[in-house]
Amino acid sequence: MRAILRWLGLIILGLVAAAALIYVGDFAAFHLRGKPIDQVVVTRYMSAPLKNHKTELFYEGTGPAPCSRTLFPQSGMPPCWYLRRHPLAADNL
């Protein structure tokens, strides 16, 4: 039983280390390439909380949203691949 827990711990540690290395590599590539930023057209909605735990959405139109050409969010911007798959943006009031 101890051997199984030891191997499980090593596997989890390896996965965490691999994820950290991928993020650091993505961060370094983002800054070495001169912070590549793109724009994706998204549909924006404003959400306002109402009584009885309900929410009302107000259509704000479509427009470009800045994104980073990376795997993970960088410089406070979501990755472009994520915005292309999720073109609806809701801002809280």
N, C-alpha and C positions, 0 to 999 in steps of 0.2 A: 504494500500500500504506500509506503514511503517513497518507493522508486517512481510510482505513477505520479504522485504529487510533485516530486522533484522535476520529472519530465514536463509535467503540465506547467509548472512555474517557469521553466526554461523556455518553453514554447511561447508563453504569454510575454515574457521579457523580450524574446526575439521579435515578436510582432510589434511591440511598443517601440523597440529600437528601430525597426524597419520603417514604421510610420514616421518617426521623428527624422530619420535620414531623408525620407522622401520630401517631407515638408521643408527641411533646411535646404535641400537641393532645389526645390521649387522657388524658395525665397531668394537664393543666390542667383538662379537663372533670371528671375524677374528683375533684379537690380543690375545684373551684368548686361542684360539686353536693353537697358535704358528705360525701364518701367513701361513696357508695351501696354498701352491702353487703347481700348476700342469702344464703340458705342453700339448698343442693341436697342431697337424700338420696342418699348413695352407699353402696356395699357395700365394706366394708373387709376386707383380707387382710393378714396379717403374713407376710413371707417370711424364712426362715431358711436360711442356706447349710449344706449338708451335705458329707460327703466326696465325692470323685470329681467335684467341680464340679457337684453337683446342688443343687436348691433345693426346699424343702418349704414349702407355703403353709398357713397356719392361718386359718380363717374367724373373723372378729371380730364379724360382724353388720353391720347397717345403721344409719346415723345421719346427721344433718345435717353438712355441711361448709360452712364459710364461703367465699364467693366474691365477687368484685367485678364490678359490672355495667359492664364496659369491654371494649375489644377486646384489650388486652394485660394480662398479670399486673400488678397494682398492690398495693402494701403487703404483699407476700409471699403474696397469695392468687391462685389461678388465676381466669380469667374464667368467669362463669356459663355462657356458651354452650359452653365447653369441658367443664365438669363435666357438663352435661346430655347431651352426646354421649358422654362417657367416664365412666359412673357407677361403675366399679370402681377402687378406690384400694388400692394395695399399698404398705405401709410396710416398710422394710428393718429387720431386727433388728440 
